[in-house]
Amino acid sequence: MCGTVAAKNPGGKAAMKRPSILTATFATVALAALALAGCSSGGPASTANGADNVTHLEGAPAWCGTKKATLALLDGFGGNSWRLVTTASGQDEVKKCASITKYEYSNGNGDTQKSISDIQGFTAKGIDAMVVFADAGQAMLPALRSAYKAGVVVVPYRVEVGGKAGTDYTQFVGASFENDGINWGKWIKSILPSGGNLLFLSGPKGNSQGNDELKGMKTVLDDSYKFINEAPYDVTNWDPALTQQVLTAEIAKNPKIDVIVSDFGPSLVGALPVFQKSGRSIPAIATSDGNALGCFWKQNEAANPDFKLFTVATGNDNVRLAVQWAVAKATGGQVPDSTTFKAPEFENSVTGKPNPVECDANLPGDIYLSAELSKQAQAAAINNK
């Protein structure tokens, strides 16, 4: 997705590629900001934040200060739909602040040395701020520290890199995977109050995302809920083909599976028909959202009486919080209240709250309806890879 294995997001081995560097300027955004200001005096608004003097651009979010700055978004691996939507979400958030006069992007393509070189290159160019998805984890820390010591605002996010904020980088913006586990556990308890057999699927062996999610679930679920997978979770690498292999083997071994828990819902879609081929109903699923999964549920729930579905947001908007931190520090805006992204609950087929299961069959399956970015913008990001 931190910890033993650095990767902290789904589908890390997909084959899609992006250009290594994209550049965008925001002159039109600056004009939009003036329009938002209502053509008033045009002067900046000022607010106090403790002992620090904080300013924000008139008509812009509080985290958008008045100081002009440039920003780069650096991805360790940009080659799957989740990353494409996340990158587009980050760029969309930057556009809210006209003080950012230039935006750039780099894709490490899964190569740690290239990711390090990208950081060094942007530092040498004089970029003011970096938001970094550091897939390689602690291997990236020396480069991040060097950029920070050179005066760059450095905000790594989602993947823990070690080190310390204020010493090695400006601020780390994490995600609470334990919170996901708590939400899943509460839902499981609501549909199976007397306990049941749970099958938990996660990514690479040793990944801390899965460990944190399991920790969260176990704060809610007692020993009447039995995890029938190999501890701590069945390894799928968030890969649909491997997920199908794992699930096929588990179905053969276990005549009773009450709930499947997975931290990347779309990877389940190709594997779930195995239940039907075995003459069994698809069980309840607690997972993260994806358009493909929502559409699969709508197509199959009538023929599968046990197929209840609960999702949390897949987390593309984690990047927005990281961008807000970087922009605030670079432009003199007000920093956000939180350093941790908590994915909200998204779909619940039982109660319909906060949303019923969603599907847009006219758009690609590999978009994420929980994301703030519009469905059409997500589709464009994926199609223009």
Rosetta blueprint (number, residue, H / E / L):
1 M L
2 C L
3 G L
4 T L
5 V E
6 A L
7 A L
8 K L
9 N L
10 P L
11 G L
12 G L
13 K L
14 A L
15 A L
16 M L
17 K L
18 R L
19 P L
20 S L
21 I E
22 L E
23 T E
24 A E
25 T E
26 F L
27 A H
28 T H
29 V H
30 A H
31 L H
32 A H
33 A H
34 L H
35 A H
36 L H
37 A L
38 G L
39 C L
40 S L
41 S L
42 G L
43 G L
44 P L
45 A E
46 S E
47 T E
48 A E
49 N E
50 G L
51 A L
52 D E
53 N E
54 V E
55 T E
56 H E
57 L L
58 E L
59 G L
60 A L
61 P L
62 A L
63 W L
64 C L
65 G L
66 T L
67 K L
68 K L
69 A E
70 T E
71 L E
72 A E
73 L E
74 L E
75 D E
76 G L
77 F L
78 G L
79 G L
80 N L
81 S H
82 W H
83 R H
84 L H
85 V H
86 T H
87 T H
88 A H
89 S H
90 G H
91 Q H
92 D H
93 E H
94 V H
95 K L
96 K L
97 C L
98 A L
99 S L
100 I E
101 T E
102 K E
103 Y E
104 E E
105 Y E
106 S E
107 N E
108 G L
109 N L
110 G L
111 D L
112 T H
113 Q H
114 K H
115 S H
116 I H
117 S H
118 D H
119 I H
120 Q H
121 G H
122 F H
123 T H
124 A H
125 K H
126 G L
127 I L
128 D L
129 A E
130 M E
131 V E
132 V E
133 F E
134 A L
135 D L
136 A L
137 G H
138 Q H
139 A H
140 M H
141 L H
142 P H
143 A H
144 L H
145 R H
146 S H
147 A H
148 Y H
149 K H
150 A L
151 G L
152 V L
153 V E
154 V E
155 V E
156 P E
157 Y E
158 R L
159 V L
160 E L
161 V L
162 G L
163 G L
164 K L
165 A E
166 G L
167 T L
168 D L
169 Y E
170 T L
171 Q L
172 F L
173 V E
174 G E
175 A E
176 S L
177 F H
178 E H
179 N H
180 D H
181 G H
182 I H
183 N H
184 W H
185 G H
186 K H
187 W H
188 I H
189 K H
190 S H
191 I H
192 L L
193 P L
194 S L
195 G L
196 G E
197 N E
198 L E
199 L E
200 F E
201 L E
202 S E
203 G L
204 P L
205 K L
206 G L
207 N E
208 S H
209 Q H
210 G H
211 N H
212 D H
213 E H
214 L H
215 K H
216 G H
217 M H
218 K H
219 T L
220 V L
221 L L
222 D L
223 D L
224 S L
225 Y E
226 K E
227 F E
228 I L
229 N L
230 E L
231 A L
232 P L
233 Y L
234 D E
235 V E
236 T L
237 N L
238 W L
239 D L
240 P H
241 A H
242 L H
243 T H
244 Q H
245 Q H
246 V H
247 L H
248 T H
249 A H
250 E H
251 I H
252 A H
253 K H
254 N L
255 P L
256 K L
257 I L
258 D L
259 V E
260 I E
261 V E
262 S E
263 D L
264 F L
265 G H
266 P H
267 S H
268 L H
269 V L
270 G L
271 A L
272 L L
273 P H
274 V H
275 F H
276 Q H
277 K H
278 S L
279 G L
280 R L
281 S L
282 I L
283 P L
284 A E
285 I E
286 A E
287 T E
288 S E
289 D L
290 G L
291 N H
292 A H
293 L H
294 G H
295 C H
296 F H
297 W H
298 K H
299 Q H
300 N H
301 E H
302 A H
303 A H
304 N L
305 P L
306 D L
307 F L
308 K L
309 L E
310 F E
311 T E
312 V E
313 A L
314 T L
315 G L
316 N L
317 D L
318 N H
319 V H
320 R H
321 L H
322 A H
323 V H
324 Q H
325 W H
326 A H
327 V H
328 A H
329 K H
330 A H
331 T H
332 G L
333 G L
334 Q L
335 V L
336 P L
337 D L
338 S L
339 T L
340 T E
341 F E
342 K L
343 A L
344 P L
345 E E
346 F E
347 E E
348 N E
349 S L
350 V L
351 T L
352 G L
353 K L
354 P L
355 N L
356 P L
357 V L
358 E L
359 C L
360 D L
361 A L
362 N L
363 L L
364 P L
365 G L
366 D L
367 I L
368 Y L
369 L L
370 S L
371 A L
372 E L
373 L L
374 S L
375 K H
376 Q H
377 A H
378 Q H
379 A H
380 A H
381 A H
382 I H
383 N H
384 N L
385 K L
